Amino acid sequence: MATSTPVAPLDGVAVRRQTRRATAARARTTLSERLGEAWGGLVSAGIGVAVAGGSLASLREEVALAGAPVTATTLPASASSAALAVLAGAGAVVVLARLGPVSATPAAAAWWLPLPADRRGLLRGELSRLTTAVVAVAVLVALPLVLGGTATPTVASALGGLGWAVALAVAAVGGTALLQTRGRERGVAPAAGAVAVGAALLAAVVATAGALGARPPDLPGAGAPPGWLLAVAAVVAAALLVRAEHGLGRLDAGRLRAGGATATYAGGSVLALDTRNLGRALAGRDRPPRRSRRFRPARRPWQAVVAGDLAVLTRGWWQLGQLLVAVAVPVVVARTEGLGALPPAVWAGCLAGWGLAATAAGRPAREAQGAPELDRLFALSAAAVVRSRAVLPLCVTAVVCTATGLLLGVGTGAPGTWTLLALAVAPVWAAAALRGAYRPDPDWSGPVVSTPMGALPAGVGATLVQGVDVGVAGSLPLLAALLLGGPTPALVAVQAVWSLLLAAAVLAHLGGRRAG
């Protein structure tokens, strides 16, 4: 008579420990090499923090010595900082939601998940590594702000600022992971995006209302939050993380494998400095159309191209949110006390907002670049296809730039001139959207260079900035107008001619390159 011996279930912690030992036994790197890499990473991070802190301190001194602002400044710096913090936090939540946040790499999905081991013990290490990485990034970002935000930072203020950064980072990881374990992660990214858009629009509306003469409500004086509030935030963040860890066993293999594939694709895009593929990895799913659409006016091939681009652009809500934030960012920067008196800061805000608008408007062209066979379906030459794809970005950037110029001109006495100047910049940003979408992929067949991120193709930096370079160069007359104290009809004409020439050159270059 055969008897069966009960076998105890595998322990997830033991499986992870055995995997680490096997990996270490087959690794070719020594302990000294790992220590050297860690030391190099710490030195690089320290240099970056020091440079960022010095830049912020220099900016604070320039704000203190700045003269009269170009536009009416009605928004306190504390309000702008709060809006920026909300945008950063919402962006972190969106990235975490897109990546899982808890996921399994292809190797872990193939070797660990089929084992009869407790999934909670297997995934606890993934949650710990994710929390450590997010906390480290939050500290590196917050440290320059803490050191350069005040004239005389103290140990208490520095520790308090870093404590808030750590607490919010842990809360973001714990909250998103907890929703993932309960199967409610689908609405996290849209909700975070809506919060970010709302914060940007609220700051822009308050700033514009102040320029129109409306008195904003009196806000309480900005000061350091009390220590007990930080303690409460830390306890809440820890509780969220613990609850998320308790629910790791409920995650199914399909969701873990999908998140791991997305994380691997995004990580490879970051290491290769390919922002286009990174955007594709983090992009959300498009909403399915409720009913079929018929574009009756589209009777010619180029009209069909424009109609297809319009359908792609309006398929999701993310592009609409990006366009709204693109209008709000320059207004918030120009209306903020201190920054509004620095023409380079206002110019940088305009570049950031219009660059975001170009990114949203260039989505149809990026999809066409990923599937070039779509362009060959039309009875058009390569140059004609490029010109057709420039119609929608031109309309989008014209609306965004016009709205930005109108809001910047409120309270200056020359809103019409500001509007015309901003509208004149639209053609060059439309061309920048196409140049960035159709930029060539990194050439890995040529020589490579050694960087802290690994081996990269030579000239990858020049490829990465294609599109942005045209937008920056085309906005130089705007910088001249800000330095001279405001726009003039002559500067508007110069801006219009310069933008049209650059846009025509970019479209001709793209058409010839794709034809070849």
PyMOL commands that set and color helices and strands:
alter all, ss='L'
color gray80, all
select helices_A, chain A and resi 12-26+31-65+77-99+106-111+119-148+155-181+188-211+227-246+248-250+253-271+275-282+301-313+318-335+339-341+343-361+363-370+372-377+382-389+391-409+415-437+460-464+468-474+476-483+489-515
alter helices_A, ss='H'
color red, helices_A
select strands_A, chain A and resi 448-451+454-457
alter strands_A, ss='S'
color yellow, strands_A
deselect
rebuild
show_as cartoon
